């Protein structure tokens, strides 16, 4: 139970406040500043109710002591009507609010409850921040790289507010996880979290999805339907891939964001909605505004705070951490024990990961499914990563002097030819065109390296 310290020299006031607040908190009392300071040191309160005029040291001096000791405890000042000017001085010294005597009991109880709730939220955010530092994760987002730590800080700063946020980044970077983290760290975390993929819904159905409809609004409207805005009321609504919305829907969405009310299709009755809007996109919305594809007024309405999710190639320091976490989860689900071979981790750390974190997770599942023993080798991974790993391995062998220049060049050329054939599905004319050589030259090279268009290659001859 939260603790409230009442500092007042009148025993009657102390007892009245104790009786008023006993159901909401533990009440500790003090009749002067020195006793109050001793109580604060012994049992740190979450809130202080402070009378300004007391014998000896006054309430202003207690506020100054709190500031000197860097104790950020919220203080409500209790003051007589004729000393409101002193209460203003107290606010300048750090008090968060004041109530004049004789005070309205319900109003005081409400203020106390609000401040205790706010204090509890701040303590929870502080706890989660410490968890982030210790566990290198935030509500499902994982990372220890500088760019991810900056993302964590941005999420923590914006979460307690009602500001609209646009989360941008390539596909697979974790934009939806970032949106959910903002919701979980916000005062709305007990309310609904609703996500709608604007790019996955046909343009003629998106309005119905967002705003709902009344019975008989159109031919197939047999029953009333509640839209996503109403479903998310009291919580958070994520508009994923917002850049895919048609111009007509953008206009209606702008109006909803301005007025905080919607109209179901087939109805003119406005419905108030209390929703925090988050948006996600893999498009460059600023460029879309310049080209006229996205409305400027809607852009500035939703893009109050931007958060950019970095591509995996921009945070290679996190690849090993992510890979091991995904493997632990996948292995547990499969009832297996497995580890990543050092060469596999090295290949992963040099691969470009065009599909980002999502591709990494899929690669781990792929490797776990194909590995014959408890160790996932490079060859157990998807083909693109295998080729990338072999190329990097070849470079390392050359740097270490294990292979000569001619053999290095030959093996690299062989890999390019094999990749071109695979992409062309064995069609030599297409493969030659992709490589920028003639089909005759391609045939000569295939014979030289023992490559078969169908994939049954001979061993690479030594240079």
N, C-alpha and C positions, 0 to 999 in steps of 0.2 A: 504494500500500500504506500502511495506517495506521502511525503512528510511536509507539513507546512509549519513554519515558525511564526507565531504571533508575538509582536514586540509592542507592548502597550503597558503604561504604568497603572492603568485602571483594572483591578481584578475583575470587575463586572464585565468589562469589554472582553477580557481574555476568556471568561467562562461562556459568554454569549457566542463568541466565534467558535469556541471548541464545540459547543452543542450544535451550532449551525453546520459545521463542516465534518463532524465525526463520521458520517456515513461515507464521505468521499476520500478522506485522508486521515493520517495520524497527525494530531495537532500538538505541537510543543509550544510552551509559552515562556516569555521573558519580560521582566518589568523595567529593564534598562538596557543600555547599549552594551555594557561590559558583560552582563549575563547572556545577552543575545550572541555576542561573539564567542563566548565559551560554548554555547549550545551549537553554534554553527561548526566549530572545530570538532565537537564530540559526535555530532550526527548531522551530516550535511543535508539541509532541506532542499526540496525541489522548488519551493516558493516561500517568500517572506511577506507578511502583512505588517506594515510598519507605521506606527504613530510617530509624527514628526516632533511633537512637543512633549518632552519628558524631562523630569528633574535630572540635573547633571548633563551629560552629553546628549545631544538631540539626534533625531533621525538622519539629518543631513550628514552628520559625522559618521554614522554607521554606513551610509552609502559610500562615503569617501574611503572608509576602511575596506569595504568590499572591493572597491576599485584598486586600492593599493595591493591587496592580496590576490588580485586577478581572479576573484570568485564571481563567475557570471551567473548569479542566481537572480531570477526575475523577482522584482519587488513591486508590490502594490502599496501605495501610500494612503494612509487613513488620516484625514485632516478635517478640521472644522471649516465651515463655509467662509469665515472671515480670514482664513489663512491660505486661500487658494493661490496667492502669489508665491507663498513658500512651497506649495505643492509643485508649481511650475519649475521652481529652482531644483526641486528634488528630481523632476523628470530630466532636467539638464545633467544631473549627476548620476543618471543611470536607471531611475525608476521606470517601469514600463507602463504604469497607469496610476490613477489616484481616484479615490472615492471620498466624498465629503460626508462628515458626520452631521446628523444621524443618518446612517446609510440604509438603503433599501436592501433587505436581506436577500431577496431572490436575485437582485442584480449582482450583489457581491458573490453569491454562490455561483452564478453563471460565469462571472469573470474568473473565479478560482478554477472552475472546471475547465474552461477554455485554455488557461495558461498551463495547467497540469497536463492537459492533452498535448499541447504544443511541446512542452518539455519532454514528455515521453517519446514523442516523434523524433525530437532532436537526439535523444539518447539512442534510439533505434538506429538512426542514420549513422551516428558515431560508431555504434557497434558493427554495423555493416561495413563501414570504412575500414575498421580494424580487421574485419574478416577478409576484405579485399587484399589488404597488405599481407596478411598471413597466408591466405589460400590462393592468391593470384587469380581470383575469379570474382565475378559480380553477376549474380542472378543468371548463371549459365554461360556468361561470357568469360572466356579464359584467355589470359595473356600476361606476360611479364615484361614486354618490350616497352620502350618509351612511348611509342604511338598509342599502344593500348592503355597504358596508364593515363594518358591524356584523355582518351575516350571515357575511361572510368570516372575521371574527375569531372568531365563535362556532364555526364549522366547524373552524378551526385549533386552537382550544382543546380541543374535544371529540374530535377525530379520534384522537389517540394513545391514548385510554383504551378500556376495554371497555364504557363506559356505554351503556345503551339511550337512543335519541333518538327523539322524536316531531317530525316536520317538518310543520308545519301551514301552510295557505294556500289561497287560491282555486285553482280549476283553471287550469292554464296558467302558474303562477308559477315553475315550475322545481323543484318538490319532488324529483323523481327525480334531477335533476342535483345537487342538494345532497346527496342520499344517496350518490350515486356519488363525490362529492368527499370525503365523510367516509371512505369505503372507500379511495380512492386515497391519502389522506394518513395512513392508519392503518398500524400494523405488519402488518396482514393484507392489504396491497395485492397481495401475490403469490398470495393465496388466491382462491377463487371469489367472485364477486359475483352474487347471485341475487335477482331481483325477481319478486314475485307480486302481481298485482292482485286483491285479495280481493273487490272489487266486480264483477269481470267473470266470476267463476266461480260457477255455480249452487251454492246452499247444500248440496245433497246430494252435491256433488263436491269441496268445498273440503278436507275432511279427507283424502281420497285424494290431493289435490294437495299438501298440506303434509306428510303423514306417510307416504304410499305404502301399498302393500298386498302381501300374500303371494298366491301362486297359490292360487286356489280360495276367496279371502276372500268373494267374492260371484259371482253368475252369470257376469258378463263378465270376471272376473279370470282370464284364461287364463295370464298370466305374472306373475312378480313385478315390482313397480314401485317404484322408488326415489323418495321424496318430496323436496320442495324443501329441507326441513331437512337431510336427509342430503347432498343435492347441495351445499349451502352450507357443510358442515362444514369448518372451518379458515379460513372467510372470513366474509362478511357476507350477511345475509338481509334484504331490504327487504319489509315487509308494507305494500304500497300500499293506500290506502283501508281501513285497519284498522277504521274505524268501521262498515263494512258487514258485519262478521262476525256470524253468528247467535250467540245466547246459549250454545248447547251447544258451539260451536267455541271461544268465548271461554274456557270452563271448561278445555277440553283444552289450549289455548294457554298458559293461566296455569300449568298443571301442568308443561308442557314448560319454560317459562322458569324455574320454581323448581328443577326437578330436572335440567335440562340433558340430558334423555334422552327418546326418543320410543318409541312402539310402532306398528309398521305395522298397518294394518287386517288382521284375521285372524290376528294373532299377539299373544302375551302376553310375548314376549321383549324386554326393554328394550334400546335401542341408544343409546349415548352420542353426543351431538352437541356439537361445539365451534363455536358460531355466535354472532356478534354480531348483535343484533336492532336494526334501524332500522324505524320506522313512519312512514307519511305519511297525511295525512287532509285533506280539505277541509271536514270537519265540526267543530263545536265539541264536542270530546270531553268537556270539563268539564260542559257543559250536558247531554250524553247520560248522563253519570254521575248528574247530579241527577234526570233523568227516569227512570232505571233502564234505559235502553236499552243502556248500556255498563257493564260491571262495574267497580266502584271499585278492587278489588284489582288487576285487570289494568291499569287506567289508571295506577296508581301504580308498577306494575312496569315498564311500557314508557316512561313519561314521566319518566325520570330527568333528562334534559336536554331542554328544549323549544327548538326553533328555528322561528321564524315567517318565512315567505317573504312579502315585501311585494307587494301588488298593483302593477301597472305604473303606475297613476294616483298611487301614493304615491311614486314615484321618477321623475318626469317628466324629471329631469336625464339619465337614462340612455336616453331614447327615441331621441335622435339617434345616440348611440353604437351602440345595438343595431340600429337601422334600417340604418345604413351597413355594419355587419358582416354582417347577414343579406343585404343587397343584394350585397356583394362575393362572398359564398359562392354565392348563387343565380346571379349573372351568370357566375361562373366555370364552374359546372356546366352552364349553358346555352350557354357559348361566346360570350357577348355582353359588350358594354361598356354600362354604364348608370349614371346618377346620379339622385339625388332632387332635384327642383326645390325652390327655397327655399319656395315656397307649399305644397308637399307636406309638407315637414318641419314647417312651421308648423301645418298641419292635423293632423298626427300628434301634435304636442306638446299640442294642445288637446283631442284626442279622449279619451273616458273609458276605452277599452280594457277592456270587460267580460270579454273572453277572454284578457286579459293578454299575456304574452310570446308565447304560442303564436299568438294572433290577430295580433300584429304581424308575426310571421314569415310567416304565411299572406297577410297584406296585401301584404307585399313581393313574394312570389311572384306574387300576383294582378296587381300593378302591372307587374311585369316582363313578364308574359305578354301584357298588353294594350297596353303603350306602343308607339307607332308609331315613335318615334325613340329616341335614347339618353337622353332625359330622362323620368323618370316624373312625370307631372303629377297634380294632385289628382283629376281626372276618371278617371284610370286605376285608382284605388283602389276597394275595395268600397263599395257604395252608402251604408252607414251612416257611413263616414268622410267620403265626399263631402259628405253633408248636413251633418255636423258642421263640416266645413271651410268650406262655404258660409255657414253661420250665423256662424261666427267672422269670416269675411271681411266679412260684412255689418256686424257690430259695428265692425270696424276702419274700414270706409268711413265709418260714421256718426261715429265718434270723430274721424276726420281731416277731417270736414266735406265729404266727397265726395258724400254723399247726405243729403237732408233727413229730418226726422222721419217725415213721412207715407209717403215712399217706403220707409224702413227698416221701418216697421210693416207696410206692404203686402207687401213681399217676405218678411218673416218669416212672415206669415199664409199666404202662398202656399206656403211650404215645409211648414208644418204640414198644410195641406190635401193636398198631394201625398203626404206621408208616410202620412197616414191612409188615402188611397185605395190606396196600394201595399200597406199592411198588410192591408187588407180585400180585396185582389185585385180592385179595381174595383167592389166591392159598395157602392153609395152608402148603403144603409140601415145597414150595419155601420160604415162610415166615420163617418156622422153620429152613431151611438151612441157610438163611441169618442171623438169630439170633444165630446160632450155637447150637441149641437145637433140641431134637427129636420132631416129630410131636405129639407124645402122651403128652409130657410135654407142648407143645404149647396149645393143646386142654384143658388141665387142667387149664392153666393160663387164657385162653379165658373164660372158665366157671366161674372162680373165679372173673374176673373183669367185667363180663357181656358184653364181646365184641363179636360182630357178624362179621364174615368174609365179609359179604356184606355191612357193614357200619352202620347197625341199632343197635347201642350200647345202653345198659341200663345205667342208672345213676350209677356213681361210688359209691360203698358202703363205708360208713365211717369206718375208722380203729377203 
